[in-house]
Amino acid sequence: MNFKHTILAISAVALIASCSSKKKSNEEKDKKEMVSTNAYADVDAMKYANTITLDELRDQLYYYASDEMEGRYTGSPGQKKAVEYLQSLYEKMGVAGGNLDGSYFQTVPGSYFNKPDLTSENVLGFIKGTEKPEEVLVISAHLDHIGTKNGVVFNGADDDGSGTIALIEIAEAFKKAAEDGYGPKRSILFLHVTGEEIGLYGSKYYSENPVYAMENTIANLNIDMIGRIDPKREAKTDYIYLIGSDMLSQDLHDLSEMANEKYMKLDLDYTYNGKDDPNRFYYRSDHYNFAKNDVPVIFYFNGTHEDYHRAGDTPDKIEYELYQKRAQLVFVTAWELANSQSRPTLK
């Protein structure tokens, strides 16, 4: 064996190993920074998460899912009352409208959802980012339900009054943080979409007519039914189903897991997290219209129950303590996303 060649070969192997090790180390460092580096690392996010209170969730949901709203069917007088109520809440808390002119409603023409004699509205609230305002995190919930049948109001407290009021409370928590000097580094759009129950029309309309470019939308956190308990989970109630978190971005999934472990420690259940899920839940709520446009998504969902799309979906059946924890989970996940060093990357 030629000793000189042996030394050269050993040196080359060592150099390759060193480069490989450095590459792996850098990849792990990048992942760690995405998951754990937050511009407000010294700020207690739970201080603001705890402003999402049981009393406010309960009081607002009892009104939003009352008979006065007439089941909030898309384009109906009850749905008009609902969007006016949502606008009034944003105005009261001092959160601006999400349209570029500061208004709150994005009109969806009736022709878009096969009701040419009607119109409907998405409701947009907005907090501008302090450092990367062009990058936008969208948190969404659908504001509509299925209306009335034979004079009976279908209140839709869980579906999706729970998501709607959680979104209001999350916006208020971010507003309070901003007032304390901790405004989100990225912009946040609080998007209440119409027409979900009749075909995801409000989110589809927004995705085709976005106020903020879809390529600048870093993620969509979609809240649809987070106030009840799946009968399959009765024995273990501190859970939430997550759908879609790892389908487009491993970064988003890792950050979601980190935020839960750091702040909430809920049982994140991925039972329905699959494109081949026979229930097709991944395709059945508004996050899908973002996912179709390569925006990473998480769908927060409690599962179905005996009152799903029935008149029994009323505010008195909401599990308010669990509802509060789930809303807080979405807030802290949004907090980490809005303030992280980098946006989630696509697979």
C-alpha positions as CSV (number, residue, x, y, z in Angstrom):
1,M,0.0,0.0,0.0
2,N,1.3,3.4,-0.9
3,F,1.5,5.3,2.4
4,K,1.3,8.8,0.8
5,H,-1.9,7.8,-1.0
6,T,-3.3,6.3,2.2
7,I,-2.7,9.6,4.0
8,L,-4.3,11.5,1.2
9,A,-7.3,9.1,1.2
10,I,-7.7,9.4,5.0
11,S,-7.5,13.2,4.7
12,A,-10.2,13.2,2.0
13,V,-12.5,11.0,4.0
14,A,-12.0,13.2,7.0
15,L,-12.8,16.3,5.0
16,I,-16.0,14.8,3.5
17,A,-17.1,13.6,7.0
18,S,-16.4,17.1,8.4
19,C,-18.4,18.8,5.6
20,S,-21.2,16.3,6.0
21,S,-21.3,16.9,9.8
22,K,-21.3,20.7,9.3
23,K,-24.1,20.4,6.8
24,K,-26.2,18.3,9.2
25,S,-25.4,20.7,12.0
26,N,-26.4,23.7,10.0
27,E,-29.7,22.0,9.0
28,E,-30.4,21.1,12.6
29,K,-29.6,24.7,13.6
30,D,-31.9,26.1,10.9
31,K,-34.7,23.8,12.2
32,K,-34.1,24.8,15.8
33,E,-34.2,28.5,14.9
34,M,-37.5,28.0,13.0
35,V,-39.0,26.1,15.9
36,S,-37.7,28.0,19.0
37,T,-36.4,31.4,18.0
38,N,-39.0,34.1,18.8
39,A,-38.4,37.8,18.6
40,Y,-40.3,38.1,21.9
41,A,-38.5,35.1,23.7
42,D,-38.6,37.0,27.0
43,V,-42.2,37.9,26.8
44,D,-44.7,35.6,28.5
45,A,-47.2,34.8,25.7
46,M,-49.5,33.2,28.3
47,K,-50.1,36.7,29.8
48,Y,-52.0,37.5,26.6
49,A,-53.4,34.0,26.0
50,N,-55.0,34.3,29.4
51,T,-57.0,37.3,28.2
52,I,-59.1,34.7,26.3
53,T,-61.5,34.2,29.2
54,L,-64.3,31.8,29.9
55,D,-66.7,34.6,30.6
56,E,-66.0,36.4,27.3
57,L,-66.1,33.2,25.2
58,R,-69.4,32.2,26.9
59,D,-71.1,35.6,26.7
60,Q,-70.3,36.3,23.1
61,L,-71.1,32.8,21.9
62,Y,-74.5,32.8,23.6
63,Y,-75.3,35.9,21.6
64,Y,-73.7,34.9,18.4
65,A,-75.4,31.5,18.4
66,S,-78.8,32.8,19.6
67,D,-82.1,32.6,17.8
68,E,-81.7,36.3,16.9
69,M,-79.1,35.3,14.3
70,E,-81.6,32.9,12.7
71,G,-79.0,30.3,12.0
72,R,-76.7,32.6,10.0
73,Y,-77.5,31.1,6.6
74,T,-75.4,32.6,3.8
75,G,-76.9,35.8,2.5
76,S,-79.8,35.8,5.0
77,P,-80.9,38.6,7.3
78,G,-79.5,36.6,10.2
79,Q,-76.1,36.3,8.5
80,K,-76.2,40.1,8.0
81,K,-76.8,40.6,11.7
82,A,-73.9,38.3,12.4
83,V,-71.4,40.2,10.3
84,E,-72.5,43.5,11.7
85,Y,-71.9,42.1,15.2
86,L,-68.4,40.9,14.3
87,Q,-67.6,44.3,12.9
88,S,-68.8,46.0,16.0
89,L,-66.5,43.8,18.1
90,Y,-63.5,44.7,16.1
91,E,-64.3,48.4,16.2
92,K,-64.7,48.2,20.0
93,M,-61.3,46.6,20.5
94,G,-59.6,48.9,18.1
95,V,-58.6,46.3,15.5
96,A,-58.7,47.8,11.9
97,G,-60.6,46.4,9.0
98,G,-58.6,44.1,6.8
99,N,-59.3,45.7,3.4
100,L,-56.7,48.1,2.1
101,D,-59.1,51.0,2.8
102,G,-59.6,49.9,6.4
103,S,-63.1,48.6,5.9
104,Y,-64.2,45.2,7.3
105,F,-66.4,43.5,4.6
106,Q,-65.3,41.7,1.5
107,T,-68.5,41.4,-0.5
108,V,-69.1,38.0,-2.1
109,P,-71.6,38.4,-4.9
110,G,-74.6,36.0,-4.9
111,S,-73.7,34.8,-8.4
112,Y,-70.6,33.3,-6.9
113,F,-72.6,30.9,-4.7
114,N,-75.6,30.4,-7.1
115,K,-77.9,33.0,-5.4
116,P,-77.8,35.9,-7.9
117,D,-80.5,37.8,-5.9
118,L,-78.3,37.8,-2.7
119,T,-74.9,39.0,-1.5
120,S,-72.8,37.8,1.4
121,E,-69.7,39.0,3.2
122,N,-66.4,37.9,4.6
123,V,-65.3,39.9,7.6
124,L,-61.7,40.9,7.8
125,G,-59.8,42.3,10.9
126,F,-56.1,43.2,10.6
127,I,-53.1,44.0,12.7
128,K,-50.1,45.2,10.8
129,G,-46.7,43.6,11.4
130,T,-44.0,45.7,13.0
131,E,-41.0,44.2,11.1
132,K,-42.2,42.1,8.2
133,P,-45.6,43.6,7.4
134,E,-45.7,42.2,3.9
135,E,-45.8,38.7,5.3
136,V,-49.2,37.7,6.5
137,L,-50.5,35.0,8.8
138,V,-54.2,34.2,8.2
139,I,-56.3,32.9,11.1
140,S,-59.8,31.9,9.9
141,A,-63.2,30.6,10.9
142,H,-66.5,30.4,9.1
143,L,-69.2,32.7,10.2
144,D,-72.2,31.0,8.6
145,H,-74.4,28.1,9.5
146,I,-77.4,26.3,8.0
147,G,-80.2,28.6,8.9
148,T,-83.7,27.5,9.9
149,K,-85.8,24.5,9.0
150,N,-89.6,24.3,9.5
151,G,-89.4,27.3,11.8
152,V,-86.6,25.7,14.0
153,V,-83.4,27.7,14.3
154,F,-80.2,25.7,13.9
155,N,-77.9,27.8,16.1
156,G,-74.5,26.4,15.2
157,A,-72.9,27.1,18.5
158,D,-70.0,24.6,17.9
159,D,-70.3,24.8,14.1
160,D,-68.8,27.3,13.8
161,G,-69.8,29.8,16.5
162,S,-67.0,28.3,18.5
163,G,-64.4,29.2,15.9
164,T,-65.8,32.6,15.2
165,I,-65.8,33.8,18.8
166,A,-62.4,32.2,19.4
167,L,-61.0,34.2,16.5
168,I,-62.4,37.4,18.0
169,E,-60.8,36.6,21.4
170,I,-57.5,35.8,19.7
171,A,-57.6,39.1,17.8
172,E,-58.2,40.9,21.1
173,A,-55.2,39.1,22.8
174,F,-52.9,40.2,19.9
175,K,-54.3,43.8,20.2
176,K,-53.5,43.9,23.9
177,A,-50.0,42.7,23.3
178,A,-49.5,45.4,20.6
179,E,-50.7,48.0,23.1
180,D,-48.0,46.8,25.5
181,G,-45.4,47.3,22.8
182,Y,-45.3,43.7,21.5
183,G,-47.1,43.9,18.2
184,P,-46.7,40.9,15.9
185,K,-43.6,41.0,13.7
186,R,-45.6,39.8,10.8
187,S,-49.1,41.0,9.9
188,I,-52.1,39.0,11.0
189,L,-55.4,38.8,9.1
190,F,-58.4,37.6,11.1
191,L,-60.6,36.2,8.4
192,H,-64.2,35.3,9.0
193,V,-65.5,33.6,5.9
194,T,-69.0,33.1,4.7
195,G,-70.6,30.3,2.6
196,E,-68.6,27.4,4.2
197,E,-71.7,25.3,4.8
198,I,-72.8,25.5,1.1
199,G,-69.4,24.8,-0.5
200,L,-66.5,26.7,1.1
201,Y,-67.5,29.7,-1.0
202,G,-66.2,32.5,1.2
203,S,-62.7,31.2,1.5
204,K,-62.6,30.2,-2.2
205,Y,-63.6,33.8,-3.0
206,Y,-60.9,35.2,-0.8
207,S,-58.3,32.8,-2.3
208,E,-59.2,34.0,-5.8
209,N,-59.5,37.6,-4.8
210,P,-56.9,37.9,-2.0
211,V,-56.4,41.3,-0.2
212,Y,-52.9,40.1,0.6
213,A,-51.0,38.1,-2.0
214,M,-51.2,34.4,-1.4
215,E,-47.4,34.0,-2.0
216,N,-46.9,36.3,1.0
217,T,-49.3,34.4,3.2
218,I,-47.1,32.4,5.5
219,A,-49.7,30.0,6.9
220,N,-53.4,29.6,7.6
221,L,-54.7,28.4,11.0
222,N,-58.3,27.4,10.5
223,I,-60.7,27.0,13.4
224,D,-63.8,25.0,12.7
225,M,-65.7,23.4,15.7
226,I,-63.6,23.5,18.9
227,G,-66.2,23.6,21.6
228,R,-67.4,20.0,22.0
229,I,-66.1,16.5,22.6
230,D,-66.0,13.7,20.1
231,P,-67.9,10.8,21.8
232,K,-64.9,8.6,20.8
233,R,-62.7,10.8,23.2
234,E,-65.0,11.0,26.2
235,A,-62.4,9.3,28.5
236,K,-59.7,11.8,27.6
237,T,-61.0,15.3,27.0
238,D,-57.9,17.6,26.8
239,Y,-57.4,16.9,23.1
240,I,-57.8,18.6,19.8
241,Y,-57.6,17.1,16.3
242,L,-55.0,18.7,14.1
243,I,-55.3,18.2,10.3
244,G,-52.9,19.2,7.6
245,S,-50.0,20.5,9.8
246,D,-47.4,18.4,8.1
247,M,-48.9,18.1,4.6
248,L,-47.2,21.1,3.1
249,S,-44.6,22.1,5.7
250,Q,-42.6,20.2,8.2
251,D,-41.6,23.5,9.7
252,L,-45.2,24.4,10.5
253,H,-45.8,21.0,12.1
254,D,-42.7,21.2,14.3
255,L,-43.6,24.8,15.4
256,S,-47.1,23.7,16.2
257,E,-45.8,20.8,18.4
258,M,-43.3,23.1,20.1
259,A,-45.9,25.7,20.9
260,N,-48.2,23.1,22.4
261,E,-45.5,21.6,24.5
262,K,-44.2,25.0,25.7
263,Y,-47.5,26.5,26.6
264,M,-50.6,24.2,26.6
265,K,-49.7,20.5,26.7
266,L,-52.9,19.4,25.1
267,D,-53.2,16.0,23.4
268,L,-52.7,16.7,19.7
269,D,-54.6,14.0,17.9
270,Y,-53.7,13.3,14.3
271,T,-56.4,10.6,13.7
272,Y,-57.9,12.4,10.7
273,N,-54.6,13.9,9.4
274,G,-54.5,12.3,6.0
275,K,-55.6,12.9,2.5
276,D,-56.9,9.3,2.4
277,D,-59.1,9.8,5.6
278,P,-62.5,8.3,4.6
279,N,-64.2,11.3,6.3
280,R,-62.3,13.6,3.9
281,F,-62.0,16.3,6.7
282,Y,-58.9,17.8,5.1
283,Y,-61.1,18.8,2.1
284,R,-64.1,19.9,4.1
285,S,-63.2,23.2,5.7
286,D,-61.8,26.6,4.6
287,H,-58.1,25.8,5.1
288,Y,-58.3,23.7,1.9
289,N,-58.6,26.8,-0.3
290,F,-55.3,28.0,1.2
291,A,-53.7,24.6,0.9
292,K,-54.6,24.4,-2.8
293,N,-52.6,27.6,-3.2
294,D,-49.5,26.1,-1.5
295,V,-50.1,27.9,1.8
296,P,-49.2,25.7,4.8
297,V,-52.3,25.0,7.0
298,I,-53.5,23.6,10.3
299,F,-57.2,22.8,10.8
300,Y,-58.3,22.7,14.5
301,F,-61.3,20.5,15.0
302,N,-63.0,18.7,17.9
303,G,-64.6,16.0,15.7
304,T,-68.3,15.5,15.1
305,H,-71.0,14.7,17.7
306,E,-74.7,13.9,18.0
307,D,-75.7,17.6,17.4
308,Y,-73.6,18.1,14.3
309,H,-75.9,20.0,11.8
310,R,-78.8,19.5,14.2
311,A,-80.9,21.9,16.2
312,G,-79.2,20.7,19.4
313,D,-76.0,22.5,18.6
314,T,-76.6,25.1,21.2
315,P,-74.3,27.2,23.5
316,D,-75.3,25.4,26.7
317,K,-73.6,22.2,25.4
318,I,-70.2,23.8,24.9
319,E,-67.3,22.5,27.1
320,Y,-66.1,26.0,28.0
321,E,-62.9,25.2,29.9
322,L,-61.7,22.9,27.1
323,Y,-62.9,25.5,24.5
324,Q,-60.8,28.1,26.2
325,K,-57.7,25.9,26.2
326,R,-58.1,25.2,22.5
327,A,-58.5,28.9,21.6
328,Q,-55.4,29.6,23.7
329,L,-53.5,26.9,21.8
330,V,-54.3,28.6,18.5
331,F,-53.2,31.9,19.9
332,V,-49.8,30.7,21.1
333,T,-49.2,28.9,17.9
334,A,-50.0,32.1,16.0
335,W,-47.8,34.0,18.4
336,E,-44.8,31.8,17.6
337,L,-45.5,31.9,13.8
338,A,-46.0,35.7,13.7
339,N,-42.8,36.3,15.7
340,S,-40.4,33.6,14.5
341,Q,-37.2,34.4,12.7
342,S,-38.3,32.7,9.5
343,R,-41.6,31.7,7.8
344,P,-42.4,28.0,7.4
345,T,-40.9,26.5,4.3
346,L,-42.7,24.2,1.9
347,K,-41.7,20.6,1.6
